Amino acid sequence: MLSSGLTWSALVTTLELSLGTLAICILLGTPLALALASARPRVANLLMAFVMLPLWTSILVRTYGWLVLLRRDGLINATLTGSGLTAEPLPLVYNFTGTLIGMVHYMLPLFLLPVYAAMRDIDANLIRAAASMGATLGQTIRTVILPLSAGGIFSGSIIVFIYTLGFFITPAVLGGGKVNPLSTRIERTLSTFQDWGSASVLGILLLVVMALIGVMFLSARRLLTRDGASHA
């Protein structure tokens, strides 16, 4: 199995999906968490309810919902072509793009929760002190908010990256057989060839990759914490 090009191709696809999902979650989730932490409690609770809504819906329902929205005759392409923004429907499903959209939709709330908790616990007096010293909003975010919420961002990143390594339903439906991470390859090895030995090897490979990446994340966090303490 390890000498097969299909195995390494599936591993690369798995890492690409996980890294892509993580990058988009960081870009979208960090500003959203900051907005939630800055809002009034009632507004923040209402927005959080909308953010958490995907977690209250079955992943299969969400995935097929995206399939309806992203297909060539779906709502998104109909809107784009109807408004004249595109001359023809965009290939938004049965490819890497559609799979990535579905995975981000599922993982964004899981990334947002620890980041929001970390930002909400920041002492408001520190932000006022930065403003009183002449710091702009961007400087305050860069030098006060982001360093103090780094633990939440790091925890959210671990959750997203490790969780997405084993995604199956979203790549299987939105990938349309063209996006084949390790989880999909394991399922096909069992359903098509009934090869339990090869499937077990792939499962162990996925488990080892998850363990190695988890150790790397924790080691990096320990180093960053040690550097921060030494600078302090």
N, C-alpha and C positions, 0 to 999 in steps of 0.2 A: 504493500500500500504506500509506503514512504518513497518508493522508487517511481511511483506513478505521477505523471504530470498533472493528471486530473486532481489528485489529492492536494498538490501544492497550489494549483489554480483555485481550488475551493478555499484553501487557507488564506490566500491573498485576497479573494473576494470577501471573506469573512472580516479580515482586518480592515479592508477599505470601507465596508459598510459601518463597522464600529467606529472607526476614526471619523468618517464623514458625519455620522449621527452625533458624535460627541462634539465636533467642531460647530455644527449648526446649533446644537443645544446651548453651547456656551455663548455663541453670538446672540441668540434670541433670549435665552433664559436669564442671563446676567442683567441686562437692562430691564427686563420685565420684573425680576425680583427687586431691583432697586426702586422701580415705580410702585410696586406693592408695599415695600417697606416705608416709602415716603408718603403714601396716601393715608387719609383718615381711616380709622379702624372700620367704620361701616362700609366705606368704599372698598377697602382692602379685602374685607370678608366677601363682598359680592364678587369682586374680580377673582378671588381665589376659588370661589365656587365654579366659575366658568372655566378656570384653568384646570380644575380637578375633574371636570365633566368627562373627559376621555377615559379616566380610570373607572368610571361607573358604568361603562359600556363594554360589552364583550369585545375582545380583540378581533374576533372573526367578523362581527358586525361592522366594526370600524374599518377593517381592511376592505370588505366588500363595498362599504360606503365610498372609500377612496377610489375603488375600481370604477364605480358608477360616475364619480366626478371627473376622473382623469382620462377616461377612454376617449377615443377619437370623436364620438358623438356625445360626449358627456357635457356637463354644465360648463366646466371651465373652458374647454375648446369652443363650445358654442358661443360663449361670451366673447372670447378673443376674436374669433372670426366674424361674429356679428357686429362687433365694434370697429372692425377694420384694423385691429392691431396686428393680426397675422393673416396671411393670404390663405393658409391651409392649416388644418389641425396639427398641433404639436404632438410629438411622440412622448407622452407623459406617463405611460403605463406599459407594463410588460418590458421593463428595462431597469437600469440601475437608478434612474431618477425617481421613478414611481415608488420603488422599494424604499429609497431613502426618505421620501416624503412620509410614507406610512410609518416608518420607524421613528422619525423625529416626532410625529404627532403622538405616538405612544410614550416616548421617553422624556419629552419636555417637562411634564408635570413632576416626574421622579427626580429630574435634575433641579427643578425649581424649588422644591420643598426645602432641602438643606441650605440652599443659597439664601432663600428668603428668611429662614430661621436665623442664619448667621447675621444677615444685614439688619434684621429687626432688633437683635440684641446689642447693636452698636450704640454706645452712649451718645445721645444727641448733643451733649455738651462738647464732645470732641469735634463734631461738625461745626458747631457754632464758633468754637475756638479757631478752627482753620479759617472760617469766613472772617472773623474779627482780625486775623493776621493778614488779610488781603488776598487769600487764596480764591481763585475762581472756582466755578462749579467743576470744571474739568480737573483742576488741580486737586480739589477736595476728593473727588472720586478716585483719582489715581493714587494719592498719597495717604488717604485716610480710610475710605470705604473699602476699596479692593483689598488692601493688605489685611484689614481686620476681618474681612469675609472670605479670605483665602481658604480657610479650613472647610467652609461650606461648599465652596466651588470645587475643592479637591474631592470632598466626599461625593458630591453629585457626579463628578467626572468618573469616579470609580464605579458608581452604580450604573451609569449609562454604558460605559465601555464594557464592563464585565457582563452585564445583562444582555447586551446586543450580540455578544459573541454566539449565543445559543438561540437566536431568533429563528423561527421556522415558518409560522403561518404567513407573516407579511412577505418574506421573499418568495414563498411558494405561490401566493396569489398574485401579488403585484409584479413579481419578477417574470411570471409567465413561462417558467422553464428556462429563461435566459440568464437569470441571476442565481448562481448555485453556490451558496456558502456551505460550510461543513455540515450544518444541520440538515440541509436539503439532500446533500450527498449521502448522509447516513440513512435517511428515509428511503431514498431510491435504491440503495444497496440492499435494504431489507425487503422492500415491496417488489422489486423487479427480480433480484437474483437470490433472495432468501439466504444471503451470505452473512450469517451472524458473526463469523470471525472477523471479516473485514469491517463490518459495522462497529464491532467492539474496538478494533484498532483505531478507527476514526473517532469514536467517542473518547477513548483514552487520550488521543492527540488533542482533541478539543479541551479536555480537562487539564492537560499539562499546559497548554497555551494560556488558559484562564489563570492557572496557578502562577505561572511565570509573570504574567502581566500584573496580577495582584501584588506579587512580591515587589515588582518594579515600582508600582504606584506607592506602596507603603514605604519603601526605601527612599524614594524621592521626597515623600512628605517628611520623613524623619530628618533627612538632610536639610530640607528647607527650614524646618523648625529649629534645628541646631544652629543654622546660619543666622536665623532671625534672633535667636537668643544671644548669640555671640555679639551681634551688632548692637543689640540693646545694652 
